[in-house]
């Protein structure tokens, strides 16, 4: 009994050290740069932009696919784990490109909080709205980072109003800029009213020089810039825009920090806030309304599957977010979807494209299970009492294409590729109910089709071609409405391999007409339909 009690205490203590979060942003707002600078300030890399990590460390690139390297964008997501202060940070790196938001949506189910990055020149952009819709549906608390203060942009006060008006969360600045965008002098920590001046490092490769000054000295050296910043901070005090941890955890407010990730301005303060504000993992809610306590037997769920991270082995990795218990490599877990026993002999921790064997892990950690081919996104794994975690929400596709293989002799490779890429969630794969053998691919953006085509050719040896479809809008539909909906012109009902069904419409106008004329048909709204992505 003493050993069991000791392990329970170990689980709770280790979970309290974890901070599991993701960074969300519109493309080009600075997410990838901020990710790299977190690693710099945590001491994982010696300098930003380094090709190789510090001695004894792994390469830190999270963009591993050849297409990512060629185009300089993130189209997949991965997991980065590192120590900072007395905490173990799990940063789930997500795609920043607008065409890969669905993968980002799924990753958000595995974190306990997010950091939203905004470009001060552009403010709240369309993709940010869609991402926040998912965060809100998942109840994720959010920190905000106003990035690129070293460049001209909107005034910070204007951005506070924009965040509250468009997103519906009240920003509560913790740090506040001295100087204006484009002439950024440093920040006031509103909790202490101390001024921190930042100096540029060479191309932002090394830690920024930070000089702390008392208010009296800052007033002399910074003059009117300091006076304006103090006046604005006082205004924020007057309207109650100060950090409150309870309101933050409830998603009502967002602690806000300012700086420039490229030049390392404000990065340390933001990373400190991750440690101080982001909640550690807590008991996970199951579908039966009960919670799985942290010290219950080990459990987790698959939130991502990625194939060919190691092209020389042609393997695939299932990313599992641990929710309870102490994971020990080799433990046998039950696969909730099939009831079968799954060995975890080949469990790994992930750092970008690189992996290393993991011996133990705790709630909040991400474990990669190699070559667990039967696992699918959303599947639960557990020891001891069974648990079923809430299913993943369905996301709204916006583009649809039929696909076929050019060479009928490669039909087997084509089917294998479609099955694998569907399992990974690269695209949604839909099928007609009338026996049409050509699947319909559904995506958020055009580049997802490009990635699908690239991987089909280079990984499965199947050249494909796309055929256009008239569909533009999708809604979920119940089995009771399928027959009636199938008789309506301009509407097509397709099904996924998981049994769910979607009704596809040629336009939003057609959808509105059908809903008006057939109110008895239950059409569900897919997550992500609430905001339109602007090109």
ZADRENNU-589243 format. One record per residue (C-alpha): residue in three letters; x negated, y negated, z. Coordinates in steps of 0.5 Angstrom, whole numbers, plus 2048, in hexadecimal, padded with zeros to 3 digits. Example, Ala and Ser with C-alpha at 12.3 -4.5 7.8 and 13.67 -1.06 7.14 Angstrom:
2
ALA7E7809810 SER7E580280E 
This chain:
535
UNK800800800 UNK7FA7FB802 UNK7F77FC7FB UNK7FE7FB7F7 UNK7FF7F57FC UNK7F87F27FA UNK7FA7F37F2 UNK8007EF7F3 UNK7FC7EA7F6 UNK7F77EA7F1 UNK7FC7EA7EB UNK8007E37EE UNK7F97E07F0 UNK7F77E17E9 UNK7FD7DF7E5 UNK7FD7D97E9 UNK7F67D77E6 UNK7F97D87DF UNK7FB7D27DA UNK7FE7D57D4 UNK8007CF7CF UNK8007CD7C8 UNK7FF7C77C4 UNK8047C47BF UNK8047BF7BA UNK8067BC7B3 UNK8007BE7AE UNK7FA7BA7AF UNK7FC7B77B5 UNK7F67BA7B8 UNK7F87C17BB UNK7F27C47B9 UNK7ED7BF7BB UNK7F07BF7C2 UNK7EF7C67C2 UNK7E87C67C1 UNK7E77C07C6 UNK7EA7C47CB UNK7E57CA7CA UNK7DF7C57CA UNK7E27C27D1 UNK7E27C97D4 UNK7DB7CA7D2 UNK7DD7D07CD UNK7D97CC7C7 UNK7D37C87C8 UNK7D67C37C3 UNK7DC7C27BE UNK7DB7C47B7 UNK7D67C97B9 UNK7D67CF7B4 UNK7D37D47BA UNK7D57D47C1 UNK7D17D37C7 UNK7CC7D87C8 UNK7D07DE7CB UNK7D77DC7C8 UNK7DB7DD7C2 UNK7DC7D97BC UNK7E27D57BE UNK7E57D47B7 UNK7ED7D67B7 UNK7EE7D57B0 UNK7EB7DC7AD UNK7EF7DD7A7 UNK7EB7DC7A1 UNK7F17D779E UNK7F17D37A5 UNK7E97D37A4 UNK7EA7D079D UNK7EF7CB79E UNK7ED7C97A5 UNK7F47CA7A8 UNK7F77CF7AD UNK7FC7D47AA UNK7FC7D97B0 UNK7FB7D97B7 UNK7F77DC7BC UNK7F57DC7C4 UNK7EF7D87C7 UNK7EE7DA7CF UNK7E97D67D3 UNK7E77D47DA UNK7E87CD7DC UNK7E77CA7E3 UNK7EA7D07E7 UNK7EF7D27E2 UNK7EF7D77DC UNK7F27D37D6 UNK7F67D77D1 UNK7F77D27CB UNK7FB7D57C6 UNK7F97D27BF UNK7FE7D17BA UNK7FF7CF7B3 UNK7FF7C77B2 UNK8017C87AB UNK8097C67AA UNK80A7CC7A6 UNK8087D17AB UNK80D7CF7B1 UNK8107D57B1 UNK80A7D97B4 UNK8097D37B9 UNK8107D47BB UNK80F7DB7BD UNK8087D97C1 UNK80C7D47C5 UNK8107DA7C8 UNK8097DC7CB UNK8077D67CF UNK8097D27D5 UNK8087CB7D3 UNK8067C77CC UNK8027C17CB UNK8057BD7C5 UNK8007B97C1 UNK8027B27BE UNK7FF7AE7B9 UNK7FF7A77BC UNK8007A47B4 UNK8067A97B3 UNK8097AA7B9 UNK80E7B07BA UNK80F7B37B3 UNK8147B87B0 UNK8107BF7B2 UNK80F7BC7B9 UNK8167BC7B9 UNK8177C37B7 UNK8127C67BC UNK8157C27C2 UNK81C7C57C0 UNK8197CC7C1 UNK8157C97C8 UNK81C7C77CA UNK81F7CD7C9 UNK81A7D17CC UNK81A7CC7D2 UNK8127CB7D1 UNK8107C57D5 UNK80B7C07D1 UNK8057BC7D2 UNK8047B67CC UNK7FE7B47C9 UNK7FE7AD7C5 UNK7F87AE7C1 UNK7F47AA7BC UNK7F47A47C1 UNK7ED7A27BD UNK7F17A17B7 UNK7F679B7B5 UNK7FD79E7B7 UNK80479C7BB UNK8047997C2 UNK80479E7C7 UNK80A79B7CA UNK80E79C7C3 UNK80C7A37C3 UNK80F7A47CA UNK8157A27C8 UNK8157A67C1 UNK8137AC7C5 UNK8197AB7CA UNK81E7A97C4 UNK81C7AF7BF UNK81A7B57C4 UNK81F7B37CA UNK8197B47CF UNK8177AE7D3 UNK80F7AD7D3 UNK80B7AB7D9 UNK8047A97D8 UNK7FF7AB7DC UNK7F97A87D9 UNK7FB7A17D5 UNK7F679E7D0 UNK7F27987D1 UNK7F27947CA UNK7F67957C4 UNK7F679B7BF UNK7F079A7BB UNK7EC7967C0 UNK7ED79B7C6 UNK7E879A7CC UNK7EA79F7D1 UNK7F07A17D5 UNK7F37A07DC UNK7F57A57E0 UNK7FC7A37E3 UNK7FB7A77E9 UNK7F57A47EB UNK7F479E7E7 UNK7ED79F7E6 UNK7EA79E7DF UNK7E77A37DB UNK7E37A07D5 UNK7E17A47CF UNK7DB7A47CA UNK7DB7A87C4 UNK7D67AE7C3 UNK7D37AF7BC UNK7D97B17B8 UNK7DC7B47BE UNK7D87BA7BF UNK7D67B97C6 UNK7DA7B77CD UNK7DC7B07CD UNK7D87AB7D1 UNK7DD7AA7D7 UNK7DC7A37DB UNK7E17A27E1 UNK7E279B7E4 UNK7E67987E9 UNK7EB7947E7 UNK7E878E7E9 UNK7E278F7E5 UNK7E67917DF UNK7EA78B7E0 UNK7E37877DF UNK7E178B7D9 UNK7E778C7D5 UNK7EA7867D6 UNK7F17857D3 UNK7F178C7D0 UNK7F178E7D8 UNK7F67897DA UNK7FB78C7D4 UNK7FA7937D6 UNK7FB7927DD UNK80278E7DC UNK8047937D7 UNK8037987DD UNK8077947E2 UNK80D7947DD UNK80C79B7DD UNK80C79C7E4 UNK8127977E4 UNK81779C7E0 UNK8147A27E4 UNK8107A57DE UNK80C7A97E3 UNK80A7B07E3 UNK80F7B47E7 UNK80D7BC7E7 UNK8147BE7E8 UNK8177BA7E2 UNK8117BC7DE UNK8127C47DF UNK81A7C37DE UNK8187C07D7 UNK81B7B97D9 UNK8147B57D8 UNK80D7B67D5 UNK8077B47D8 UNK8037B07D3 UNK7FC7AF7D2 UNK7F87AA7CC UNK7F27AB7C9 UNK7EE7AD7C3 UNK7ED7B57C2 UNK7E87B37BC UNK7E37AF7C1 UNK7E57B37C7 UNK7E97AD7CA UNK7EE7B07CF UNK7EC7B77CE UNK7EA7B87D5 UNK7F07B57D9 UNK7F57B97D4 UNK7F17C07D6 UNK7F17BE7DD UNK7F97BD7DD UNK7F97C47DA UNK7F67C77E0 UNK7FA7C27E5 UNK8017C27E1 UNK8027C87DD UNK8067CD7E1 UNK8037D47E2 UNK8067DA7E0 UNK80D7DB7E3 UNK8127E17E4 UNK8147E37DD UNK81C7E37DB UNK81F7E97D8 UNK8257EA7D4 UNK8297ED7DA UNK8287E67DE UNK8237E97E3 UNK81C7E77E3 UNK8157EB7E3 UNK8117E97E8 UNK80A7E87E7 UNK8087ED7EC UNK80C7F27E8 UNK8097F87E4 UNK8067F57DE UNK80A7F37D8 UNK80A7EE7D2 UNK80D7ED7CB UNK80A7EC7C4 UNK80A7E57C2 UNK8057E67BC UNK8037EB7B7 UNK7FD7EA7B3 UNK7F97EF7AE UNK7F27EF7AB UNK7EF7EA7B0 UNK7E97EF7AF UNK7E97F07A7 UNK7E47F57A8 UNK7E97FA7AC UNK7EF7F87A9 UNK7F37F87B0 UNK7F87F47B3 UNK7F97F17BA UNK7FF7F07BE UNK7FF7EA7C2 UNK8027EB7C9 UNK8047E67CE UNK8037E97D5 UNK8097E87DA UNK8087EC7E0 UNK8037F17E3 UNK7FC7F27E3 UNK7FA7F57DC UNK7F47FA7DC UNK7F27FC7D5 UNK7F48037D3 UNK7FA8037D7 UNK8008067D4 UNK8068027D3 UNK80D8037D0 UNK80F8007CA UNK8167FD7CB UNK8197FE7C4 UNK8178057C3 UNK8168087CA UNK80F80B7C8 UNK80980A7CC UNK8048067C9 UNK7FC8067CB UNK7F98007CC UNK7F28037CB UNK7F07FD7C6 UNK7F27F77CA UNK7EE7F17C8 UNK7EE7EA7CA UNK7EE7E57C4 UNK7EA7DF7C3 UNK7EB7DC7BC UNK7EA7E27B7 UNK7E57E57BC UNK7E77EA7C1 UNK7E47EE7C7 UNK7E77F47CB UNK7EB7F27D1 UNK7EB7F67D8 UNK7F07F27DC UNK7F57EC7DB UNK7FA7E97DE UNK8017E57DD UNK8007DF7D8 UNK7FA7E37D5 UNK7FB7E57CD UNK7F87EC7CC UNK7F77EE7C5 UNK7F97F67C4 UNK7F57F87BD UNK7F97FD7B8 UNK7FF7FE7BC UNK8037FE7B6 UNK80A8007B9 UNK80A7F97BC UNK80E7F37B9 UNK80F7EC7BB UNK8147EC7C2 UNK8127F37C4 UNK8127F47CC UNK80C7F87CF UNK80D7FA7D6 UNK80B7FF7DC UNK80F8017E1 UNK8167FF7E1 UNK8197FD7DA UNK81A7F67D8 UNK81D7F27D2 UNK81A7EB7D1 UNK81F7E67CD UNK81F7E77C5 UNK81B7E27C1 UNK8207DD7BE UNK8217DD7B6 UNK81E7D77B3 UNK8207D37AD UNK81D7D57A6 UNK81D7CF7A1 UNK81B7D279B UNK81D7D9797 UNK8197DD792 UNK81A7E478F UNK8147E878E UNK8117EE78A UNK80B7F1788 UNK8087F0782 UNK8057F7781 UNK80A7FC782 UNK805801783 UNK8037FD78A UNK80A7FE78D UNK808802793 UNK8027FC794 UNK8087F7793 UNK80D7FB798 UNK8077FC79D UNK8057F479D UNK80C7F279D UNK80D7F67A4 UNK8077F47A7 UNK8087EC7A5 UNK80F7ED7A8 UNK80C7F07AE UNK8087EA7AF UNK80D7E57AE UNK8097E27A8 UNK8107E17A5 UNK8177E47A6 UNK8197E97A1 UNK8207EA79F UNK8247EF79B UNK82A7F0797 UNK8307F479A UNK8317F7792 UNK82B7FB791 UNK8277F578E UNK8207F778F UNK81C7F178F UNK81C7ED796 UNK81D7E6797 UNK8187E379B UNK81A7DD79F UNK8157D87A2 UNK8147D17A5 UNK8107CE7A0 UNK80C7CF799 UNK8057D179C UNK8087D779F UNK80A7DA798 UNK8037D8796 UNK8007DC79C UNK8047E279B UNK8027E2794 UNK7FB7E2796 UNK7FB7E779B UNK7FF7EC796 UNK7FA7EB791 UNK7F37EB796 UNK7F67F079B UNK7FA7F5798 UNK7F87F4790 UNK7FF7F378E UNK8007ED789 UNK8077EA78A UNK80B7E5787 UNK8117E0789 UNK8187DF787 UNK81C7D9788 UNK8237DA78C UNK8287D578D UNK8287D5795 UNK8267CF799 UNK82A7D07A0 UNK82A7D67A4 UNK82F7D87AA UNK8307DE7AE UNK8367E27AD UNK83A7E77B1 UNK83C7EE7AE UNK8437EC7AF UNK8427E67AA UNK83E7EA7A5 UNK8447EC7A0 UNK8477E67A0 UNK8417E279F UNK83F7E6799 UNK8457E4795 UNK8437DD795 UNK83F7DA78F UNK8397D7791 UNK8377DB797 UNK8337E1798 UNK8337E679E UNK82C7E979F UNK8297ED7A4 UNK8237EE7A8 UNK81F7F57AA UNK8217F37B1 UNK8297F47AF UNK82A7EC7B0 UNK82E7E97AA UNK82D7E27A7 UNK8327DE7A2 UNK82E7DA79D UNK8317D479A UNK82F7D0794 UNK82F7C9797 UNK8317C679E UNK8377C379B UNK83A7CA799 UNK8397CD7A0 UNK83D7C77A3 UNK8427C979E UNK8427D07A0 UNK8437CE7A7 UNK8487C97A6 UNK84C7CE7A2 UNK84B7D57A6 UNK84A7D27AD UNK84C7DA7AF UNK8457DC7AD UNK8407DB7B2 UNK83A7D87AF UNK8347D77B4 UNK82F7D27B4 UNK8287D47B4 UNK8227D17B8 UNK81F7CB7B4 UNK8257C97B0 UNK8267C37B4 UNK8207BF7B1 UNK81E7BE7AA UNK8177BF7A8 UNK8157B97A4 UNK80F7BA79F 
